[in-house]
Amino acid sequence: MKNPALACLCLTMLMPSLDTSIANASLPALAHALGASFAQVQWVVLAYLLAITSLIVGTGRLGDLLGRGRLLGAGVALFTLASLLCGLAPTLATLVAARALQGVGAAAMLALTVALVGETMPRERTGAAMGLLGTMSAIGTTLGPSLGGVLTTALGWRAVFLVNVPIGLVNLWLARRHLPMARPAGTTRPRLDLAGTTLLALALSSYALAATLGRGHAAALLGLAAAAMLAFVAVERRAVAPLVRLAMFRDPGLCAGLAATAAVATSIATTLVVGPFYLAGALALPAALVGLVLSCGPLVSALTGAPAGRLVDRVGATRMTLAGLAAMAAGALLLALLPAGIGLAGWLAGIVVLTIGYASFQAANNTALMHGADAAQRGLVSGLLSLARNLGLVTGVAVMGAVFADGAGDVTARAPSAIVHGMHRTFALDAALLLAALAIALAVARRSPATRRLPV
């Protein structure tokens, strides 16, 4: 790659994306080695995801204040150190704590990678860079489970975490050498809104826990999340240097972009929830083939991300955003109306259309939001963008999973007709959500100017 700064950003996107799923394959071996139950080892995954979700907005804003390249480099260093601690952890408690620390580093990396595209790439090549970052994210998602399984089988569960150390050291060298490290002008005394950051982290972590492990405590956790969010809004209205200036959300383009990001992530979560049950239960595919088929979506995303980004630079972000949402809605409708007799070919057709739309939307929407953001707030906007995606994934797994379970009944009974019925219901709701996002995006495109700046 000719641009070393872009190579650094690609690695920075790949590492946390890979670690979102790479540990899953090692959980059985990890539970056996550390003498832990399944419920306990789940925290190896949850601690990482909760840290990212809770802190991604705060780290994005801190990057705006201290310097995005500087904080991204610190995030890479922390992620690499935490990976070493994970690989050397003597107990499950130590491992979970190290994974949470790894999540803190990942939050800085994910929040600031997209924001730094504007500082390292010419404006006319932003779309291509965003598409390439989307490709790296998809590669990480695709490689995670398979690479984790290979490393666990060949070298043991510790290798799943230690593999990050040499990659992280190379990435840290690239970041220090090729990313802008200067503090932004006018921020000699940066002030981070600690009260707002704490309340937002509490609200987001409570919501994520309610959606993932709530069970009997879901209502209490959702109530805590709502209370913390209301308190956050009250604090932000009075803060001298708020974490998030609420006036930002008067911008229809920003709100539409964030809402569409959440809707798109919910759609991707639907494929992850429904896919295994439909392929194994309704189509009677063996487990190995199910895994291979499920990898097709991320593979298509990896192959189409960079070309979609170049197309964004040619035809414009707005047109590609609309085209991406339209393609995703069409793919979801195909799956919602899919006759059971078509089988695997019909599933793959719907997934390919949906995934091409996803890659196009990601490159275009990220480009539009970064172009529209004030230079002093790109880290914050990038953090909000990543947060919308994470919340969409969490909500999609919880809500779409419940819709599918309600429509399919007892999926363990493997009644193909019931599973197909549940799949149709879930993707019909998914299509409706994407069509609503498309309608909002169309309305905003007609009203908003092509170039806008967010309130500072």
C-alpha positions as CSV (number, residue, x, y, z in Angstrom):
1,M,0.0,0.0,0.0
2,K,1.5,3.3,-1.1
3,N,0.0,5.4,1.7
4,P,1.5,4.3,5.1
5,A,-1.0,6.4,7.0
6,L,-3.9,4.5,5.4
7,A,-2.1,1.2,6.0
8,C,-2.0,2.1,9.7
9,L,-5.7,3.0,9.7
10,C,-6.5,-0.3,8.0
11,L,-4.7,-2.3,10.7
12,T,-6.3,-0.2,13.4
13,M,-9.8,-1.1,12.0
14,L,-8.8,-4.8,11.5
15,M,-7.5,-5.5,15.1
16,P,-10.6,-4.6,17.1
17,S,-12.9,-6.1,14.5
18,L,-11.0,-9.4,14.6
19,D,-11.1,-9.5,18.4
20,T,-14.9,-9.0,18.5
21,S,-15.3,-12.6,17.4
22,I,-11.9,-14.4,17.6
23,A,-12.3,-15.3,21.2
24,N,-15.6,-17.1,20.7
25,A,-14.1,-20.2,19.2
26,S,-11.7,-20.6,22.2
27,L,-14.4,-20.3,24.9
28,P,-14.9,-24.1,25.4
29,A,-11.1,-24.7,25.7
30,L,-10.8,-21.6,27.9
31,A,-13.7,-22.8,30.2
32,H,-12.0,-26.3,30.5
33,A,-8.5,-24.8,31.2
34,L,-9.7,-22.3,33.8
35,G,-12.5,-24.5,35.4
36,A,-15.2,-22.0,34.6
37,S,-18.9,-22.4,33.5
38,F,-20.3,-21.2,30.2
39,A,-22.1,-18.3,32.0
40,Q,-18.7,-17.2,33.5
41,V,-16.7,-17.4,30.3
42,Q,-19.3,-15.3,28.5
43,W,-17.8,-12.4,30.3
44,V,-14.6,-12.8,28.2
45,V,-16.7,-11.6,25.3
46,L,-19.1,-9.2,27.2
47,A,-16.4,-7.3,29.0
48,Y,-14.8,-6.4,25.7
49,L,-18.0,-5.3,24.1
50,L,-19.3,-3.4,27.1
51,A,-16.1,-1.4,27.4
52,I,-16.3,-0.4,23.7
53,T,-20.0,0.5,23.8
54,S,-19.6,2.5,27.0
55,L,-16.5,4.5,26.1
56,I,-16.5,5.0,22.4
57,V,-18.2,8.4,22.4
58,G,-16.0,9.7,25.3
59,T,-12.8,8.5,23.6
60,G,-13.9,10.1,20.3
61,R,-14.4,13.5,22.1
62,L,-11.1,13.1,24.0
63,G,-9.4,12.6,20.6
64,D,-10.8,15.9,19.4
65,L,-9.3,17.6,22.5
66,L,-5.9,15.9,22.8
67,G,-5.2,15.0,19.2
68,R,-6.7,12.1,17.3
69,G,-3.5,10.6,16.1
70,R,-2.0,10.8,19.6
71,L,-5.0,9.1,21.3
72,L,-5.3,6.5,18.6
73,G,-1.6,5.6,19.2
74,A,-2.3,5.4,22.9
75,G,-5.3,3.1,22.1
76,V,-3.2,0.8,20.0
77,A,-0.5,0.6,22.7
78,L,-3.2,-0.1,25.4
79,F,-4.9,-2.7,23.2
80,T,-1.5,-4.4,22.5
81,L,-0.5,-4.4,26.2
82,A,-4.0,-5.7,27.2
83,S,-3.7,-8.5,24.6
84,L,-0.4,-9.6,26.2
85,L,-2.1,-9.6,29.7
86,C,-5.0,-11.6,28.3
87,G,-2.5,-14.2,26.9
88,L,-0.7,-14.4,30.2
89,A,-3.8,-14.3,32.5
90,P,-3.6,-17.0,35.3
91,T,-7.3,-16.8,36.2
92,L,-10.6,-16.0,34.6
93,A,-11.1,-12.9,36.7
94,T,-7.7,-11.6,35.5
95,L,-8.6,-12.4,31.9
96,V,-12.0,-10.6,32.1
97,A,-10.3,-7.5,33.5
98,A,-7.6,-7.6,30.8
99,R,-10.4,-8.0,28.1
100,A,-12.1,-4.9,29.5
101,L,-8.8,-3.0,29.3
102,Q,-8.5,-4.3,25.7
103,G,-12.0,-2.9,25.1
104,V,-10.9,0.6,26.3
105,G,-8.1,0.5,23.7
106,A,-10.4,-0.7,21.0
107,A,-12.9,2.1,21.8
108,A,-10.2,4.7,21.0
109,M,-9.2,2.8,17.8
110,L,-12.7,2.4,16.5
111,A,-13.8,6.0,17.4
112,L,-10.8,7.7,15.8
113,T,-9.9,5.6,12.7
114,V,-12.8,7.0,10.6
115,A,-12.2,10.5,11.9
116,L,-8.5,10.4,10.9
117,V,-9.4,9.7,7.2
118,G,-10.1,13.4,6.8
119,E,-6.7,14.3,8.1
120,T,-4.7,11.8,6.1
121,M,-6.5,11.5,2.8
122,P,-7.4,14.1,0.1
123,R,-11.1,14.9,0.1
124,E,-11.7,13.4,-3.4
125,R,-10.4,10.0,-2.2
126,T,-12.3,9.9,1.1
127,G,-14.9,7.5,-0.2
128,A,-12.3,5.0,-1.4
129,A,-10.6,5.1,2.0
130,M,-13.9,4.6,3.8
131,G,-14.6,1.6,1.5
132,L,-11.2,0.1,2.3
133,L,-11.8,0.5,6.0
134,G,-15.2,-1.3,5.6
135,T,-13.3,-4.1,3.8
136,M,-10.9,-4.5,6.7
137,S,-13.8,-4.6,9.2
138,A,-15.4,-7.3,7.1
139,I,-12.2,-9.3,6.8
140,G,-11.8,-9.1,10.6
141,T,-15.4,-10.4,11.1
142,T,-14.8,-13.2,8.5
143,L,-11.5,-14.3,9.9
144,G,-12.3,-14.1,13.6
145,P,-14.1,-17.4,14.2
146,S,-11.9,-19.5,11.8
147,L,-8.6,-18.0,12.9
148,G,-9.6,-18.4,16.6
149,G,-10.4,-22.0,16.0
150,V,-7.1,-22.7,14.2
151,L,-5.0,-21.0,16.9
152,T,-6.8,-22.7,19.7
153,T,-6.4,-26.1,18.2
154,A,-2.8,-25.6,17.2
155,L,-1.4,-23.5,20.1
156,G,-4.0,-23.3,22.8
157,W,-6.4,-20.5,23.8
158,R,-3.7,-18.1,24.9
159,A,-2.5,-17.7,21.3
160,V,-5.9,-16.1,20.4
161,F,-4.8,-13.1,22.3
162,L,-1.1,-13.2,21.9
163,V,-1.4,-13.0,18.1
164,N,-2.4,-9.3,18.6
165,V,1.0,-8.4,20.1
166,P,3.3,-8.4,17.0
167,I,0.5,-6.9,14.9
168,G,0.0,-4.2,17.5
169,L,3.7,-3.3,17.7
170,V,3.8,-2.9,13.9
171,N,0.7,-0.7,14.0
172,L,2.1,1.4,16.8
173,W,5.2,2.0,14.9
174,L,3.2,3.1,11.8
175,A,1.0,5.3,14.0
176,R,3.9,7.1,15.6
177,R,5.6,7.6,12.3
178,H,2.8,8.5,9.9
179,L,-0.3,9.8,11.8
180,P,-0.6,13.5,13.0
181,M,0.4,13.6,16.6
182,A,0.1,17.4,17.4
183,R,-2.5,18.7,19.8
184,P,-5.3,20.6,18.0
185,A,-4.9,24.4,18.1
186,G,-6.8,26.1,20.8
187,T,-6.9,23.1,23.2
188,T,-4.0,24.0,25.5
189,R,-6.3,23.2,28.5
190,P,-8.6,20.5,27.3
191,R,-11.7,19.8,29.5
192,L,-13.5,16.5,29.3
193,D,-17.0,16.4,30.6
194,L,-16.4,13.7,33.3
195,A,-20.0,13.8,34.6
196,G,-21.5,13.5,31.2
197,T,-19.0,10.7,30.2
198,T,-19.8,8.7,33.3
199,L,-23.6,9.1,32.9
200,L,-23.5,8.1,29.2
201,A,-21.3,5.1,30.0
202,L,-23.7,4.0,32.7
203,A,-26.7,4.4,30.3
204,L,-25.1,2.5,27.5
205,S,-23.7,-0.3,29.6
206,S,-27.0,-0.8,31.3
207,Y,-28.8,-1.0,28.0
208,A,-26.3,-3.4,26.6
209,L,-26.5,-5.7,29.6
210,A,-30.3,-5.6,29.4
211,A,-30.2,-6.7,25.8
212,T,-27.6,-9.4,26.3
213,L,-27.8,-10.8,29.8
214,G,-30.9,-9.1,31.2
215,R,-33.2,-12.1,31.7
216,G,-35.0,-11.4,35.0
217,H,-33.2,-8.1,35.5
218,A,-34.0,-6.6,32.0
219,A,-36.7,-4.2,33.3
220,A,-34.5,-2.8,36.1
221,L,-31.5,-2.4,33.8
222,L,-33.6,-0.6,31.1
223,G,-35.0,1.7,33.8
224,L,-31.4,2.4,35.0
225,A,-30.4,3.1,31.4
226,A,-33.4,5.5,30.9
227,A,-32.7,7.3,34.2
228,A,-29.0,7.7,33.4
229,M,-29.8,9.0,29.9
230,L,-32.2,11.6,31.2
231,A,-29.6,12.7,33.8
232,F,-27.0,12.9,31.0
233,V,-29.2,15.2,28.9
234,A,-29.8,17.4,32.0
235,V,-26.0,17.6,32.7
236,E,-25.2,18.3,29.0
237,R,-27.6,21.3,28.9
238,R,-25.8,23.0,31.8
239,A,-22.2,21.9,31.2
240,V,-19.6,24.6,30.1
241,A,-17.7,22.0,28.0
242,P,-20.2,19.2,27.3
243,L,-19.3,15.8,26.0
244,V,-22.0,16.2,23.4
245,R,-23.5,19.5,22.4
246,L,-27.2,18.7,22.1
247,A,-27.5,21.4,19.3
248,M,-25.7,18.9,17.1
249,F,-28.9,16.8,16.9
250,R,-30.7,19.7,15.3
251,D,-28.8,18.8,12.1
252,P,-31.2,16.4,10.1
253,G,-28.3,15.0,8.1
254,L,-26.4,13.8,11.2
255,C,-29.6,12.4,12.8
256,A,-30.6,10.6,9.6
257,G,-27.1,9.2,9.2
258,L,-26.9,7.9,12.8
259,A,-30.4,6.4,12.6
260,A,-29.7,4.7,9.3
261,T,-26.5,3.3,10.7
262,A,-28.4,1.7,13.6
263,A,-31.0,0.3,11.3
264,V,-28.4,-1.2,9.0
265,A,-26.6,-2.8,11.9
266,T,-29.9,-4.2,13.1
267,S,-30.3,-5.7,9.7
268,I,-26.9,-7.3,9.8
269,A,-27.6,-8.7,13.2
270,T,-30.8,-10.3,11.8
271,T,-28.7,-12.4,9.4
272,L,-26.5,-13.5,12.3
273,V,-29.5,-14.5,14.4
274,V,-31.7,-16.2,11.8
275,G,-29.1,-17.6,9.5
276,P,-27.8,-20.5,11.6
277,F,-31.3,-21.7,12.5
278,Y,-32.7,-21.4,8.9
279,L,-29.7,-23.1,7.3
280,A,-29.5,-26.0,9.8
281,G,-33.1,-26.4,10.7
282,A,-35.0,-25.5,7.5
283,L,-32.4,-26.5,4.8
284,A,-30.8,-29.3,6.9
285,L,-27.3,-28.3,6.1
286,P,-24.4,-29.8,8.1
287,A,-22.6,-27.7,10.6
288,A,-19.5,-27.3,8.5
289,L,-21.5,-26.0,5.5
290,V,-23.5,-23.7,7.7
291,G,-20.3,-22.0,8.8
292,L,-19.1,-21.7,5.2
293,V,-22.4,-20.2,4.1
294,L,-22.5,-17.7,6.9
295,S,-19.0,-16.5,5.8
296,C,-20.4,-15.5,2.4
297,G,-21.9,-12.3,3.7
298,P,-18.7,-10.9,5.2
299,L,-16.8,-12.2,2.2
300,V,-19.0,-10.3,-0.2
301,S,-18.7,-7.2,2.0
302,A,-14.9,-7.5,1.9
303,L,-14.8,-7.8,-1.9
304,T,-17.2,-4.9,-2.5
305,G,-16.1,-2.4,0.1
306,A,-13.2,-0.8,-1.8
307,P,-15.0,-0.7,-5.2
308,A,-18.1,0.8,-3.5
309,G,-15.8,3.5,-1.9
310,R,-14.4,4.5,-5.2
311,L,-17.9,4.7,-6.6
312,V,-18.8,7.1,-3.8
313,D,-16.0,9.4,-4.9
314,R,-17.4,9.4,-8.5
315,V,-21.1,9.7,-8.1
316,G,-21.4,11.3,-4.6
317,A,-22.1,10.1,-1.1
318,T,-25.9,11.0,-1.1
319,R,-26.7,8.9,-4.2
320,M,-24.7,5.9,-2.9
321,T,-26.3,6.1,0.6
322,L,-29.7,6.0,-1.0
323,A,-28.7,3.2,-3.4
324,G,-27.2,1.2,-0.5
325,L,-30.3,1.4,1.6
326,A,-32.5,0.5,-1.3
327,A,-30.4,-2.5,-2.1
328,M,-30.5,-3.6,1.6
329,A,-34.3,-3.3,1.7
330,A,-34.6,-5.3,-1.6
331,G,-32.4,-8.0,-0.1
332,A,-34.4,-8.2,3.1
333,L,-37.6,-8.3,1.0
334,L,-36.2,-11.2,-1.0
335,L,-35.5,-13.1,2.2
336,A,-39.0,-12.2,3.6
337,L,-40.7,-13.6,0.5
338,L,-38.3,-16.5,-0.1
339,P,-40.2,-19.7,-1.0
340,A,-39.0,-22.6,1.0
341,G,-38.5,-24.7,-2.2
342,I,-35.8,-22.4,-3.6
343,G,-33.4,-23.5,-0.8
344,L,-29.8,-22.4,-0.5
345,A,-29.7,-20.4,-3.8
346,G,-32.5,-18.2,-2.6
347,W,-30.8,-17.5,0.7
348,L,-27.5,-16.6,-1.0
349,A,-29.2,-14.4,-3.5
350,G,-30.9,-12.3,-0.8
351,I,-27.7,-12.2,1.3
352,V,-25.5,-11.0,-1.6
353,V,-28.0,-8.2,-2.5
354,L,-28.3,-7.1,1.1
355,T,-24.5,-7.2,1.7
356,I,-23.6,-5.3,-1.5
357,G,-26.1,-2.6,-0.2
358,Y,-24.4,-2.7,3.2
359,A,-20.9,-2.1,1.8
360,S,-22.2,0.8,-0.4
361,F,-24.1,2.4,2.5
362,Q,-21.2,2.1,4.9
363,A,-18.7,3.8,2.6
364,A,-21.2,6.5,1.5
365,N,-22.7,7.3,4.9
366,N,-19.3,7.5,6.7
367,T,-18.0,9.8,4.0
368,A,-21.0,12.1,4.2
369,L,-20.9,12.4,8.0
370,M,-17.1,13.1,8.0
371,H,-17.5,15.7,5.3
372,G,-20.4,17.3,7.1
373,A,-18.7,17.4,10.5
374,D,-16.7,20.4,11.7
375,A,-13.0,19.6,11.9
376,A,-13.0,20.1,15.6
377,Q,-15.7,17.4,16.1
378,R,-14.8,14.6,13.8
379,G,-13.7,12.3,16.6
380,L,-17.0,12.8,18.4
381,V,-19.0,12.2,15.3
382,S,-17.0,9.2,14.5
383,G,-17.6,7.9,18.0
384,L,-21.3,8.5,17.7
385,L,-21.3,6.6,14.4
386,S,-19.5,3.6,15.9
387,L,-21.9,3.8,18.9
388,A,-25.0,3.7,16.6
389,R,-23.6,0.6,14.9
390,N,-22.9,-1.2,18.1
391,L,-26.3,-0.4,19.6
392,G,-27.9,-1.5,16.3
393,L,-26.1,-4.8,16.6
394,V,-27.1,-5.3,20.2
395,T,-30.7,-4.3,19.6
396,G,-30.9,-6.5,16.5
397,V,-29.7,-9.6,18.3
398,A,-32.2,-9.0,21.2
399,V,-35.2,-7.7,19.3
400,M,-34.9,-9.6,16.0
401,G,-34.0,-12.8,18.0
402,A,-37.2,-12.4,20.0
403,V,-39.3,-11.8,16.8
404,F,-37.8,-14.9,15.2
405,A,-38.3,-17.0,18.3
406,D,-41.9,-15.9,18.5
407,G,-42.6,-16.8,14.9
408,A,-40.6,-20.0,14.8
409,G,-41.7,-21.5,18.1
410,D,-39.4,-24.2,19.5
411,V,-36.5,-24.0,17.0
412,T,-34.9,-27.0,18.8
413,A,-37.7,-29.2,17.5
414,R,-36.4,-28.5,14.0
415,A,-39.8,-28.0,12.3
416,P,-38.7,-26.6,8.9
417,S,-42.1,-24.9,8.2
418,A,-42.0,-23.0,11.6
419,I,-38.5,-21.9,11.1
420,V,-39.3,-20.6,7.6
421,H,-42.3,-18.8,9.0
422,G,-40.2,-17.1,11.7
423,M,-37.5,-16.2,9.1
424,H,-40.2,-14.6,6.9
425,R,-41.6,-12.5,9.8
426,T,-38.2,-11.4,11.0
427,F,-37.0,-10.2,7.6
428,A,-40.3,-8.5,6.8
429,L,-39.8,-6.4,9.9
430,D,-36.2,-5.9,8.9
431,A,-37.3,-4.7,5.4
432,A,-39.8,-2.3,7.0
433,L,-37.1,-0.8,9.1
434,L,-34.7,-0.3,6.2
435,L,-37.5,1.2,4.1
436,A,-38.2,3.7,6.9
437,A,-34.5,4.6,7.0
438,L,-34.6,5.0,3.2
439,A,-37.6,7.3,3.4
440,I,-35.9,9.5,6.0
441,A,-32.7,9.7,4.0
442,L,-34.7,10.7,0.9
443,A,-36.5,13.4,2.8
444,V,-33.2,14.8,4.3
445,A,-31.5,14.7,0.9
446,R,-34.2,16.8,-0.6
447,R,-34.1,19.4,2.2
448,S,-30.5,19.6,3.2
449,P,-27.7,21.3,1.3
450,A,-24.9,19.1,0.0
451,T,-22.3,20.7,2.3
452,R,-23.1,21.4,6.0
453,R,-21.3,22.0,9.2
454,L,-22.4,20.8,12.6
455,P,-22.8,23.3,15.4
456,V,-19.5,23.7,17.4
